[in-house]
């Protein structure tokens, strides 16, 4: 068993030993809000936003982007589980600022090409030289944080399945200080009707 | 300003006041692993798996499903930020077990139909009666947890952009006890080559 797996299961045993009344929490978020934020390891939304178990939905992906899948999750969060306010939180020093779709495509193309001839550990996507997967994926990179928060709030705000009366707040988390910094244009764009 | 927004910003101020050395953490996850899990409010992956800030990527959506967007995030996690082990963690009493695509479509259809004539708060998707959005979305519902964990591990394992040498572990989080319960068939399917 890997060291990581052992460590995770040991930590989990500690958590369950002091689980208290948490087993009785209901399914719908008690504080009726949701946060969409980045998967970045430095971000702990429960800590930076003060969440206890049972409080709020947390949706995370690379960048904290308003992808179709994030919107699927938000619509379920609202429609079936009753959230009524949403946050979009990107952050400083995000990995998504460090590359472009072109860079990612080149990286993957080179990995995929070598997959059939060496031990790179990658599947061979196309019989060794065909059009590899990943050429047409949008990686949702971030050239500018304030702009990406604004765009994502706008995308959610104008999505046909999103109700007009949910306010959407746009913030950037500063990894140097832990502080949530508002993006006023995004919060403005996300105002409830 | 909403009560929730005030509470979140107050909690954030408390967090930043005692931020310590966390501002110096590097971008790549220190423990080189990633967890894909559900957005459910009762789940706190940092607590149930023992993560400190900087340790691991956390990807969350409705159900903890291996959607294209989750796989986008995992590929970035590996390729650019160096994770080498992944967990897929679904959970008992998941909201995704409580409905089907059909139910969701009917719910949305009825909301969208009324959007143009009452104050339901929904956008009108199609001029009041056209084909509404959401008819063709797969909501990634879960008829059976063990099966969904297995399917998602298999989907990641066989994805052409996922390297063969990353082990993928399949678990179910029990919301009554906090315990991580292995899905052996999933972990087996997720074995590294």
HADDOCK unambig.tbl for C-alpha pairs under 7 A between the chains (distance, minus, plus):
assign (segid A and resid 8 and name CA) (segid B and resid 49 and name CA) 4.93 0.50 0.50
assign (segid A and resid 8 and name CA) (segid B and resid 50 and name CA) 6.23 0.50 0.50
assign (segid A and resid 9 and name CA) (segid B and resid 49 and name CA) 7.00 0.50 0.50
assign (segid A and resid 11 and name CA) (segid B and resid 48 and name CA) 6.98 0.50 0.50
assign (segid A and resid 11 and name CA) (segid B and resid 49 and name CA) 5.69 0.50 0.50
assign (segid A and resid 11 and name CA) (segid B and resid 50 and name CA) 4.96 0.50 0.50
assign (segid A and resid 12 and name CA) (segid B and resid 48 and name CA) 5.07 0.50 0.50
assign (segid A and resid 12 and name CA) (segid B and resid 49 and name CA) 5.30 0.50 0.50
assign (segid A and resid 12 and name CA) (segid B and resid 50 and name CA) 6.72 0.50 0.50
assign (segid A and resid 12 and name CA) (segid B and resid 179 and name CA) 6.47 0.50 0.50
assign (segid A and resid 12 and name CA) (segid B and resid 180 and name CA) 6.86 0.50 0.50
assign (segid A and resid 15 and name CA) (segid B and resid 47 and name CA) 6.76 0.50 0.50
assign (segid A and resid 15 and name CA) (segid B and resid 48 and name CA) 5.93 0.50 0.50
assign (segid A and resid 15 and name CA) (segid B and resid 178 and name CA) 6.98 0.50 0.50
assign (segid A and resid 16 and name CA) (segid B and resid 177 and name CA) 6.03 0.50 0.50
assign (segid A and resid 16 and name CA) (segid B and resid 178 and name CA) 5.11 0.50 0.50
assign (segid A and resid 16 and name CA) (segid B and resid 179 and name CA) 5.91 0.50 0.50
assign (segid A and resid 19 and name CA) (segid B and resid 177 and name CA) 6.66 0.50 0.50
assign (segid A and resid 19 and name CA) (segid B and resid 178 and name CA) 6.70 0.50 0.50
assign (segid A and resid 23 and name CA) (segid B and resid 175 and name CA) 5.79 0.50 0.50
assign (segid A and resid 23 and name CA) (segid B and resid 176 and name CA) 3.86 0.50 0.50
assign (segid A and resid 23 and name CA) (segid B and resid 177 and name CA) 5.75 0.50 0.50
assign (segid A and resid 24 and name CA) (segid B and resid 176 and name CA) 6.75 0.50 0.50
assign (segid A and resid 29 and name CA) (segid B and resid 41 and name CA) 5.45 0.50 0.50
assign (segid A and resid 39 and name CA) (segid B and resid 57 and name CA) 5.17 0.50 0.50
assign (segid A and resid 39 and name CA) (segid B and resid 58 and name CA) 4.81 0.50 0.50
assign (segid A and resid 39 and name CA) (segid B and resid 59 and name CA) 5.29 0.50 0.50
assign (segid A and resid 40 and name CA) (segid B and resid 57 and name CA) 5.49 0.50 0.50
assign (segid A and resid 41 and name CA) (segid B and resid 29 and name CA) 5.45 0.50 0.50
assign (segid A and resid 41 and name CA) (segid B and resid 53 and name CA) 6.03 0.50 0.50
assign (segid A and resid 41 and name CA) (segid B and resid 54 and name CA) 4.51 0.50 0.50
assign (segid A and resid 41 and name CA) (segid B and resid 55 and name CA) 5.59 0.50 0.50
assign (segid A and resid 41 and name CA) (segid B and resid 56 and name CA) 4.74 0.50 0.50
assign (segid A and resid 41 and name CA) (segid B and resid 57 and name CA) 4.69 0.50 0.50
assign (segid A and resid 41 and name CA) (segid B and resid 58 and name CA) 6.93 0.50 0.50
assign (segid A and resid 42 and name CA) (segid B and resid 53 and name CA) 4.58 0.50 0.50
assign (segid A and resid 42 and name CA) (segid B and resid 54 and name CA) 4.19 0.50 0.50
assign (segid A and resid 43 and name CA) (segid B and resid 53 and name CA) 6.28 0.50 0.50
assign (segid A and resid 44 and name CA) (segid B and resid 53 and name CA) 6.35 0.50 0.50
assign (segid A and resid 47 and name CA) (segid B and resid 15 and name CA) 6.76 0.50 0.50
assign (segid A and resid 48 and name CA) (segid B and resid 11 and name CA) 7.00 0.50 0.50
assign (segid A and resid 48 and name CA) (segid B and resid 12 and name CA) 5.07 0.50 0.50
assign (segid A and resid 48 and name CA) (segid B and resid 15 and name CA) 5.94 0.50 0.50
assign (segid A and resid 49 and name CA) (segid B and resid 8 and name CA) 4.93 0.50 0.50
assign (segid A and resid 49 and name CA) (segid B and resid 9 and name CA) 6.99 0.50 0.50
assign (segid A and resid 49 and name CA) (segid B and resid 11 and name CA) 5.70 0.50 0.50
assign (segid A and resid 49 and name CA) (segid B and resid 12 and name CA) 5.31 0.50 0.50
assign (segid A and resid 50 and name CA) (segid B and resid 8 and name CA) 6.20 0.50 0.50
assign (segid A and resid 50 and name CA) (segid B and resid 11 and name CA) 4.94 0.50 0.50
assign (segid A and resid 50 and name CA) (segid B and resid 12 and name CA) 6.70 0.50 0.50
assign (segid A and resid 53 and name CA) (segid B and resid 41 and name CA) 6.02 0.50 0.50
assign (segid A and resid 53 and name CA) (segid B and resid 42 and name CA) 4.57 0.50 0.50
assign (segid A and resid 53 and name CA) (segid B and resid 43 and name CA) 6.28 0.50 0.50
assign (segid A and resid 53 and name CA) (segid B and resid 44 and name CA) 6.36 0.50 0.50
assign (segid A and resid 54 and name CA) (segid B and resid 41 and name CA) 4.50 0.50 0.50
assign (segid A and resid 54 and name CA) (segid B and resid 42 and name CA) 4.19 0.50 0.50
assign (segid A and resid 55 and name CA) (segid B and resid 41 and name CA) 5.60 0.50 0.50
assign (segid A and resid 56 and name CA) (segid B and resid 41 and name CA) 4.76 0.50 0.50
assign (segid A and resid 57 and name CA) (segid B and resid 39 and name CA) 5.16 0.50 0.50
assign (segid A and resid 57 and name CA) (segid B and resid 40 and name CA) 5.48 0.50 0.50
assign (segid A and resid 57 and name CA) (segid B and resid 41 and name CA) 4.69 0.50 0.50
assign (segid A and resid 58 and name CA) (segid B and resid 39 and name CA) 4.80 0.50 0.50
assign (segid A and resid 58 and name CA) (segid B and resid 41 and name CA) 6.93 0.50 0.50
assign (segid A and resid 58 and name CA) (segid B and resid 60 and name CA) 6.78 0.50 0.50
assign (segid A and resid 59 and name CA) (segid B and resid 39 and name CA) 5.29 0.50 0.50
assign (segid A and resid 59 and name CA) (segid B and resid 60 and name CA) 4.78 0.50 0.50
assign (segid A and resid 59 and name CA) (segid B and resid 61 and name CA) 5.09 0.50 0.50
assign (segid A and resid 60 and name CA) (segid B and resid 58 and name CA) 6.78 0.50 0.50
assign (segid A and resid 60 and name CA) (segid B and resid 59 and name CA) 4.78 0.50 0.50
assign (segid A and resid 60 and name CA) (segid B and resid 60 and name CA) 4.65 0.50 0.50
assign (segid A and resid 60 and name CA) (segid B and resid 61 and name CA) 6.64 0.50 0.50
assign (segid A and resid 61 and name CA) (segid B and resid 59 and name CA) 5.08 0.50 0.50
assign (segid A and resid 61 and name CA) (segid B and resid 60 and name CA) 6.63 0.50 0.50
assign (segid A and resid 61 and name CA) (segid B and resid 70 and name CA) 6.62 0.50 0.50
assign (segid A and resid 61 and name CA) (segid B and resid 73 and name CA) 5.80 0.50 0.50
assign (segid A and resid 62 and name CA) (segid B and resid 73 and name CA) 4.82 0.50 0.50
assign (segid A and resid 69 and name CA) (segid B and resid 69 and name CA) 6.22 0.50 0.50
assign (segid A and resid 70 and name CA) (segid B and resid 61 and name CA) 6.62 0.50 0.50
assign (segid A and resid 72 and name CA) (segid B and resid 139 and name CA) 6.73 0.50 0.50
assign (segid A and resid 73 and name CA) (segid B and resid 61 and name CA) 5.79 0.50 0.50
assign (segid A and resid 73 and name CA) (segid B and resid 62 and name CA) 4.82 0.50 0.50
assign (segid A and resid 121 and name CA) (segid B and resid 163 and name CA) 5.21 0.50 0.50
assign (segid A and resid 121 and name CA) (segid B and resid 164 and name CA) 5.07 0.50 0.50
assign (segid A and resid 121 and name CA) (segid B and resid 165 and name CA) 5.51 0.50 0.50
assign (segid A and resid 122 and name CA) (segid B and resid 162 and name CA) 6.60 0.50 0.50
assign (segid A and resid 122 and name CA) (segid B and resid 163 and name CA) 4.19 0.50 0.50
assign (segid A and resid 122 and name CA) (segid B and resid 164 and name CA) 5.58 0.50 0.50
assign (segid A and resid 123 and name CA) (segid B and resid 160 and name CA) 5.57 0.50 0.50
assign (segid A and resid 123 and name CA) (segid B and resid 161 and name CA) 6.98 0.50 0.50
assign (segid A and resid 123 and name CA) (segid B and resid 163 and name CA) 6.22 0.50 0.50
assign (segid A and resid 123 and name CA) (segid B and resid 164 and name CA) 6.51 0.50 0.50
assign (segid A and resid 124 and name CA) (segid B and resid 160 and name CA) 6.91 0.50 0.50
assign (segid A and resid 125 and name CA) (segid B and resid 160 and name CA) 5.38 0.50 0.50
assign (segid A and resid 133 and name CA) (segid B and resid 160 and name CA) 6.56 0.50 0.50
assign (segid A and resid 133 and name CA) (segid B and resid 161 and name CA) 6.75 0.50 0.50
assign (segid A and resid 139 and name CA) (segid B and resid 72 and name CA) 6.73 0.50 0.50
assign (segid A and resid 160 and name CA) (segid B and resid 123 and name CA) 5.54 0.50 0.50
assign (segid A and resid 160 and name CA) (segid B and resid 124 and name CA) 6.90 0.50 0.50
assign (segid A and resid 160 and name CA) (segid B and resid 125 and name CA) 5.32 0.50 0.50
assign (segid A and resid 160 and name CA) (segid B and resid 133 and name CA) 6.57 0.50 0.50
assign (segid A and resid 161 and name CA) (segid B and resid 123 and name CA) 6.92 0.50 0.50
assign (segid A and resid 161 and name CA) (segid B and resid 133 and name CA) 6.74 0.50 0.50
assign (segid A and resid 162 and name CA) (segid B and resid 122 and name CA) 6.56 0.50 0.50
assign (segid A and resid 162 and name CA) (segid B and resid 123 and name CA) 6.98 0.50 0.50
assign (segid A and resid 163 and name CA) (segid B and resid 121 and name CA) 5.16 0.50 0.50
assign (segid A and resid 163 and name CA) (segid B and resid 122 and name CA) 4.17 0.50 0.50
assign (segid A and resid 163 and name CA) (segid B and resid 123 and name CA) 6.16 0.50 0.50
assign (segid A and resid 164 and name CA) (segid B and resid 121 and name CA) 5.04 0.50 0.50
assign (segid A and resid 164 and name CA) (segid B and resid 122 and name CA) 5.58 0.50 0.50
assign (segid A and resid 164 and name CA) (segid B and resid 123 and name CA) 6.48 0.50 0.50
assign (segid A and resid 165 and name CA) (segid B and resid 121 and name CA) 5.47 0.50 0.50
assign (segid A and resid 175 and name CA) (segid B and resid 23 and name CA) 5.77 0.50 0.50
assign (segid A and resid 176 and name CA) (segid B and resid 23 and name CA) 3.86 0.50 0.50
assign (segid A and resid 176 and name CA) (segid B and resid 24 and name CA) 6.75 0.50 0.50
assign (segid A and resid 177 and name CA) (segid B and resid 16 and name CA) 6.02 0.50 0.50
assign (segid A and resid 177 and name CA) (segid B and resid 19 and name CA) 6.66 0.50 0.50
assign (segid A and resid 177 and name CA) (segid B and resid 23 and name CA) 5.75 0.50 0.50
assign (segid A and resid 178 and name CA) (segid B and resid 15 and name CA) 6.98 0.50 0.50
assign (segid A and resid 178 and name CA) (segid B and resid 16 and name CA) 5.12 0.50 0.50
assign (segid A and resid 178 and name CA) (segid B and resid 19 and name CA) 6.71 0.50 0.50
assign (segid A and resid 179 and name CA) (segid B and resid 12 and name CA) 6.46 0.50 0.50
assign (segid A and resid 179 and name CA) (segid B and resid 16 and name CA) 5.93 0.50 0.50
assign (segid A and resid 180 and name CA) (segid B and resid 12 and name CA) 6.88 0.50 0.50
